[in-house]
């Protein structure tokens, strides 16, 4: 997993670089010092979305994100927790 789709307050410039930090619910882990490039932007129902490609993150953060996604796929993390993580990511 090398990126994320994030809800953002206003559109991000395409190909700009952003720094992210967010909580991973269910893992009690704060992912920070994540750098990403904006690779897509769109509006959906009045909400701005940015497709982000991670360009730099630590090994532990990478492992925790992969574990979080696997837990979501297996249903171990609920939809409400996933939305909370997405909102936190968007706020950075």
N, C-alpha and C positions, 0 to 999 in steps of 0.2 A: 504494500500500500504506500504509494508515493505522493499522495495528495489528498485534497478534500474539496468539497463544495461547501462554501460558507455563505451564510446570510450576512450581508453587510448593510450599514446605514445608508451609504451612498455608493454609487458605482466606483469601482477601482479602475485606474488607468490600465489598459491592456499591456502586459509585459512588465509592469512595475514590480518592484520587489517589496515584500512585506515581512514583518517579524510577528510571529504568533506566540501566544501562550494560552493554554486552556487546561481545564480539569478533565480527567478521564473518570467519569462516575463508575463506581463498582470496583475500581482499582485503587482508589485513594492515592492518585498520582497526578501531579501537576506537570504537564508537558510544557516546557518553555524553551526559549532560545531556538525556536524553529523558524527557519527562513524559507520563504516560498516566493514563487513567481506567479503572477496572475496570467493564466493562459486562456481564460474565457470569462466573459461578462454577459449577464442577461438579466432581464426583468421578468418576473413571473408573479402575476396577481398583485402588482404594486410593491413587491419585495425585490430587492437587488441581490443577486447571487454572483459569487465570484468563484470560478474554478481555479484552484491553487495547486501548483506542483511544488512539492517540497524540494528545496535545493540544498539544505544543510540542516541536519539534526543529529543529536548524539545517539550512540548505539543503544543506550538504555531506553531513551524516548522512542526510538524506532521499534524496539521490541515491545514496549508497552502499547503503542498504537496498534501494532499487529495483533496483540492479544485482545485488545479492546474490540477491534473489528470482528475477530473470530467469536468473541463472546456475544456480540450483537447478532451475528449470523445464526448462532446456536440458540438464540432467544434467552440468554442468561442476563442480558441487559435490556431493560424495558425501553419502549419508545420515548417515554417522558425523559428518561435519563439521557438518551441519545440526543434529543432536542436540546437539552440543557448544555451538553458538550458543544453542540453546533453553535448555539448562541454565544457561549463563552469564547469559542474560537473566533467568531466574527468580531467580538469586542476587543480581542487580543489583549 
